[in-house]
């Protein structure tokens, strides 16, 4: 486990850096900053300047004296300007350290990785040991459950210096601290500090992220051609890549002899580049048990598996068969996929036998199933009966899809059934319901399994997490469909079991 230190016992020079939380009025954090009395505080925040890095040209900043020595040493690396954006927490610095000088650094709108590395090396060269570097941790503009899911991996990045996917501010603080041997970290309820010393690796909770139907052909392909290949994913705010395992239902084949599917045609085909795109966006696993992965026949289905494998993606399930060889065993998590629509050849006894043979007390067994009537906001009785049998056979969680809309959640024997997550990426625009989807963040904690409900709005085939007010309206409607046993938890956006 991480070694913690009592910040109050340390003096000037022993604290390397700090990360102030999103709520910058954090008295505990600033009390600890005050206790070590640094001579200079280097404060970092994001801005919109054209230059990568900018500091003030004035002698005072937010009524604090500017450390002109650091400014002189930064000529050629950090630009100067009278006006700087951001720094909402400057008042807190002033209150905590009224005698200290400051050196503000505003990050430009388009800072490259190379730029950040140059700045980190420069700061290590010029900043004296009597100074402290502070950056603000922006949780994100996402609704609370989406932000909380991202927070798990962000925290691991802070502890383990694996900050390449973190914000620019956190990257600078983490890498600077690593250079200064500030590898002993204290976490408080209100922030983080790097102090001199060593610590053991921090292992975060395992996190999964489940999404609904992913259809990358037909008019979605047209939109990608008009804009960019990243078009469907570019508003997801890093949620897909920030978890350990991201998975979804791939609603069609990736075909070597791909031809774009005409609008309204129901026989899908996806370009071979889509496998690499899914991998690059952060997906790890694709479910193939649905009514479209056989759209171009067996050769295209074989192509799909080959392309996914070549681009580092795992997969599970089969559109026509329920057999043990189509189970994906990923560590202590098993992914089991079935297809049960009118176009399939679903044999209930075979499917239940696969679950019974696979599930154990030492594994977490997820059944992903394509089922149910399209566009129905509540599940059919036949879904409910099968769902209960799947749980009785040993499944720990059911993730449903196919109806293209979000259906209710049920708890049965202490296990959750998400009857349908709805669309994630699709070219359906004819009703509000098909342009909303539910994604689920799953975190394995010491207290149980946390299910974070993260609804998305799908704007012209482009999902984005709903803002807080919109998400709350979604929760309220879903709670009404879900029923009294889970309604209160659904309204708050998370379920702990």
Secondary structure as GFF3:
##gff-version 3
##sequence-region A 1 497
A	DSSP	three_ten_helix	7	9	.	.	.	ID=ss1
A	DSSP	beta_strand	15	20	.	.	.	ID=ss2
A	DSSP	alpha_helix	27	36	.	.	.	ID=ss3
A	DSSP	beta_strand	40	46	.	.	.	ID=ss4
A	DSSP	beta_strand	53	56	.	.	.	ID=ss5
A	DSSP	beta_strand	60	61	.	.	.	ID=ss6
A	DSSP	beta_strand	64	65	.	.	.	ID=ss7
A	DSSP	alpha_helix	68	73	.	.	.	ID=ss8
A	DSSP	beta_strand	79	81	.	.	.	ID=ss9
A	DSSP	alpha_helix	90	96	.	.	.	ID=ss10
A	DSSP	beta_strand	101	107	.	.	.	ID=ss11
A	DSSP	alpha_helix	113	126	.	.	.	ID=ss12
A	DSSP	beta_strand	131	136	.	.	.	ID=ss13
A	DSSP	alpha_helix	144	160	.	.	.	ID=ss14
A	DSSP	alpha_helix	168	179	.	.	.	ID=ss15
A	DSSP	beta_strand	184	188	.	.	.	ID=ss16
A	DSSP	beta_strand	191	195	.	.	.	ID=ss17
A	DSSP	beta_strand	207	214	.	.	.	ID=ss18
A	DSSP	alpha_helix	218	226	.	.	.	ID=ss19
A	DSSP	three_ten_helix	231	233	.	.	.	ID=ss20
A	DSSP	beta_strand	245	250	.	.	.	ID=ss21
A	DSSP	alpha_helix	273	280	.	.	.	ID=ss22
A	DSSP	beta_strand	285	287	.	.	.	ID=ss23
A	DSSP	alpha_helix	297	310	.	.	.	ID=ss24
A	DSSP	beta_strand	314	316	.	.	.	ID=ss25
A	DSSP	three_ten_helix	324	326	.	.	.	ID=ss26
A	DSSP	beta_strand	328	330	.	.	.	ID=ss27
A	DSSP	beta_strand	333	340	.	.	.	ID=ss28
A	DSSP	alpha_helix	348	358	.	.	.	ID=ss29
A	DSSP	beta_strand	364	371	.	.	.	ID=ss30
A	DSSP	alpha_helix	381	392	.	.	.	ID=ss31
A	DSSP	beta_strand	397	401	.	.	.	ID=ss32
A	DSSP	beta_strand	409	412	.	.	.	ID=ss33
A	DSSP	beta_strand	415	418	.	.	.	ID=ss34
A	DSSP	beta_strand	423	425	.	.	.	ID=ss35
A	DSSP	three_ten_helix	433	435	.	.	.	ID=ss36
A	DSSP	beta_strand	436	445	.	.	.	ID=ss37
A	DSSP	beta_strand	448	459	.	.	.	ID=ss38
A	DSSP	beta_strand	462	465	.	.	.	ID=ss39
A	DSSP	alpha_helix	468	482	.	.	.	ID=ss40
A	DSSP	alpha_helix	484	492	.	.	.	ID=ss41
A	DSSP	beta_strand	494	496	.	.	.	ID=ss42
###
